[in-house]
Amino acid sequence: MPSYDLIVIGGGLVGGAIAWGAAAQGASVALLDEGDVAFRAARGNFGLVWVQSKGAGMPPYAHWTRRSAALWPDLAGRLATSTGVDVALEQPGGLAFCLSDQEFETRAATIQRMHNESGDIGTRMLDRTEVRAMVAGLGDRVVGAAFCPIDGHASPLFLLRGLHAGLHALHADYLPGRHVDRIDAAPHSFTVHVGPERFTTGKLVIAAGLGSRDLAPLVGLSMPVKPLQGQILVTERLAPFLHYATHVMRQTAEGTVMLGDSQEDVGFDVTTRVAVLRKIADRNMQVFPALKDAAIVRMWAALRVMSPDGFPIYEQSQRFPGAFSATCHSGVTLAGAHALALAPAILAGALPEDLAAFSAARFAPAASG
Ligand SMILES: Cc1cc2nc3c(=O)[nH]c(=O)nc-3n(C[C@H](O)[C@H](O)[C@H](O)COP(=O)(O)OP(=O)(O)OC[C@H]3O[C@@H](n4cnc5c(N)ncnc54)[C@H](O)[C@@H]3O)c2cc1C
């Protein structure tokens, strides 16, 4: 029976980053992934490495996000060196455009709140004139924007590919087409079942996205995640015009412009709807009127992995030490922290104190652990 230092269940961006980070520390690692039949947020997302609005009311999340953004260049560099995959990381700063005075005031209040709660990272509000000095071609409706100098973006698909290729380069086992259907658990000893196959490990991470909800209780954990649909449109390739990340629009390294993003509670439905797509297109054309001439070449819906309060869940099982939960709704943004901070902590056998706020005990204290 194959045996590993660490088995990670779920080969999306969260599981992939943790598995790669552990393998990079020298651990023997297997990444078990259900495959293309699953709902995969990692294959349908927007690609922002977004900091400015993350963690209002939850300072540990703000700090964790900022730490991840700082670790991202190291992750991208190491993946490029070891695999040749360029994940197209850029961190030029990010703009959140405001289309009314009310939007401007609401965003300014959020930025101020985050500044007071979690410290200054240089985020500031830009008025109508200032934002036009930074970005050409804005529509009349844009009254200003919030700008954060450490926001950025990357290609989420190249990131996923880079992590999987990185695992291969580190002689870790990426095992797709494996739906984990049973886990025999004892403290620091787990047997993972995939049909007739068995894998054993002393450390186990449940990072199976929306599949985590069913797997977590098998090792004494709670991951009450639910889907939240997001829809995205992609334009044809355009000449470079947008040199910043923005919260609802980004121009990729190839020139296409991704337009987002909706938030619909429609269960496990991944069909697109014209009304939602039209709303996304309308708002973005108000920001950049020239987009009305751009052809839309792709569109899709994908499911976010949402905890009840929208913040991550990281926890070690009290009943079965050695088993950990890991889920979040910003797996691109947090990839740096997952690979280079969370994975080493899991290998060392304990989560750091600054991750205590992410225990699922905050939802149902009696059900956790
Ligand atoms: C529309 C949209 C836009 C987004 N934009 C951004 C963004 O701009 N920036 C950002 O940081 N994040 C963004 N996200 C979120 C990001 O995509 C997710 O945080 C991330 O992909 C979650 O990764 P995951 O690994 O938890 O889940 P997933 O990618 O869903 O992967 C889970 C994996 O677990 C596997 N699995 C499930 N059950 C089992 C089982 N029983 N056995 C084995 N394997 C199993 C599945 O096969 C799947 O591959 C966006 C998401 C969406 C939907």
Ligand as a Chemical Component Dictionary entry (heavy atoms), coordinates in Angstrom:
data_LIG
# 
_chem_comp.id                   LIG 
_chem_comp.type                 NON-POLYMER 
_chem_comp.pdbx_formal_charge   0 
_chem_comp.three_letter_code    LIG 
# 
loop_
_chem_comp_atom.comp_id 
_chem_comp_atom.atom_id 
_chem_comp_atom.alt_atom_id 
_chem_comp_atom.type_symbol 
_chem_comp_atom.charge 
_chem_comp_atom.model_Cartn_x 
_chem_comp_atom.model_Cartn_y 
_chem_comp_atom.model_Cartn_z 
_chem_comp_atom.pdbx_ordinal 
LIG C1  C1  C 0 -16.161 33.010 -10.873 1  
LIG C2  C2  C 0 -15.044 32.903 -9.884  2  
LIG C3  C3  C 0 -14.096 33.901 -9.792  3  
LIG C4  C4  C 0 -13.062 33.801 -8.875  4  
LIG N1  N1  N 0 -12.104 34.768 -8.850  5  
LIG C5  C5  C 0 -11.079 34.664 -7.996  6  
LIG C6  C6  C 0 -10.060 35.637 -7.998  7  
LIG O1  O1  O 0 -10.059 36.572 -8.793  8  
LIG N2  N2  N 0 -9.055  35.515 -7.099  9  
LIG C7  C7  C 0 -9.014  34.486 -6.198  10 
LIG O2  O2  O 0 -8.105  34.452 -5.375  11 
LIG N3  N3  N 0 -9.952  33.536 -6.197  12 
LIG C8  C8  C 0 -10.978 33.592 -7.075  13 
LIG N4  N4  N 0 -11.933 32.629 -7.107  14 
LIG C9  C9  C 0 -11.861 31.546 -6.142  15 
LIG C10 C10 C 0 -10.870 30.463 -6.490  16 
LIG O3  O3  O 0 -11.109 29.971 -7.760  17 
LIG C11 C11 C 0 -11.050 29.398 -5.441  18 
LIG O4  O4  O 0 -10.722 29.901 -4.175  19 
LIG C12 C12 C 0 -10.180 28.246 -5.634  20 
LIG O5  O5  O 0 -10.192 27.770 -6.922  21 
LIG C13 C13 C 0 -10.687 27.167 -4.722  22 
LIG O6  O6  O 0 -9.870  26.129 -4.909  23 
LIG P1  P1  P 0 -10.168 24.798 -4.218  24 
LIG O7  O7  O 0 -8.942  24.030 -4.441  25 
LIG O8  O8  O 0 -10.619 24.987 -2.811  26 
LIG O9  O9  O 0 -11.459 24.214 -4.959  27 
LIG P2  P2  P 0 -11.604 23.630 -6.400  28 
LIG O10 O10 O 0 -10.854 24.364 -7.396  29 
LIG O11 O11 O 0 -13.072 23.471 -6.609  30 
LIG O12 O12 O 0 -10.927 22.222 -6.302  31 
LIG C14 C14 C 0 -11.412 21.206 -5.475  32 
LIG C15 C15 C 0 -10.897 19.901 -6.031  33 
LIG O13 O13 O 0 -11.271 18.878 -5.120  34 
LIG C16 C16 C 0 -11.561 17.729 -5.867  35 
LIG N5  N5  N 0 -12.436 16.856 -5.072  36 
LIG C17 C17 C 0 -13.668 17.121 -4.597  37 
LIG N6  N6  N 0 -14.143 16.064 -3.918  38 
LIG C18 C18 C 0 -13.183 15.105 -3.968  39 
LIG C19 C19 C 0 -13.065 13.768 -3.455  40 
LIG N7  N7  N 0 -14.029 13.207 -2.728  41 
LIG N8  N8  N 0 -11.919 13.089 -3.724  42 
LIG C20 C20 C 0 -10.923 13.637 -4.451  43 
LIG N9  N9  N 0 -10.983 14.903 -4.948  44 
LIG C21 C21 C 0 -12.091 15.623 -4.701  45 
LIG C22 C22 C 0 -12.199 18.220 -7.144  46 
LIG O14 O14 O 0 -11.941 17.318 -8.191  47 
LIG C23 C23 C 0 -11.498 19.560 -7.391  48 
LIG O15 O15 O 0 -10.452 19.433 -8.340  49 
LIG C24 C24 C 0 -12.987 32.686 -8.012  50 
LIG C25 C25 C 0 -13.924 31.677 -8.108  51 
LIG C26 C26 C 0 -14.949 31.760 -9.041  52 
LIG C27 C27 C 0 -15.931 30.644 -9.132  53 
# 
loop_
_chem_comp_bond.comp_id 
_chem_comp_bond.atom_id_1 
_chem_comp_bond.atom_id_2 
_chem_comp_bond.value_order 
_chem_comp_bond.pdbx_ordinal 
LIG C1  C2  SING 1  
LIG C2  C3  SING 2  
LIG C2  C26 DOUB 3  
LIG C3  C4  DOUB 4  
LIG C4  N1  SING 5  
LIG C4  C24 SING 6  
LIG N1  C5  DOUB 7  
LIG C5  C6  SING 8  
LIG C5  C8  SING 9  
LIG C6  O1  DOUB 10 
LIG C6  N2  SING 11 
LIG N2  C7  SING 12 
LIG C7  O2  DOUB 13 
LIG C7  N3  SING 14 
LIG N3  C8  DOUB 15 
LIG C8  N4  SING 16 
LIG N4  C9  SING 17 
LIG N4  C24 SING 18 
LIG C9  C10 SING 19 
LIG C10 O3  SING 20 
LIG C10 C11 SING 21 
LIG C11 O4  SING 22 
LIG C11 C12 SING 23 
LIG C12 O5  SING 24 
LIG C12 C13 SING 25 
LIG C13 O6  SING 26 
LIG O6  P1  SING 27 
LIG P1  O7  DOUB 28 
LIG P1  O8  SING 29 
LIG P1  O9  SING 30 
LIG O9  P2  SING 31 
LIG P2  O10 DOUB 32 
LIG P2  O11 SING 33 
LIG P2  O12 SING 34 
LIG O12 C14 SING 35 
LIG C14 C15 SING 36 
LIG C15 O13 SING 37 
LIG C15 C23 SING 38 
LIG O13 C16 SING 39 
LIG C16 N5  SING 40 
LIG C16 C22 SING 41 
LIG N5  C17 SING 42 
LIG N5  C21 SING 43 
LIG C17 N6  DOUB 44 
LIG N6  C18 SING 45 
LIG C18 C19 SING 46 
LIG C18 C21 DOUB 47 
LIG C19 N7  SING 48 
LIG C19 N8  DOUB 49 
LIG N8  C20 SING 50 
LIG C20 N9  DOUB 51 
LIG N9  C21 SING 52 
LIG C22 O14 SING 53 
LIG C22 C23 SING 54 
LIG C23 O15 SING 55 
LIG C24 C25 DOUB 56 
LIG C25 C26 SING 57 
LIG C26 C27 SING 58 
# 
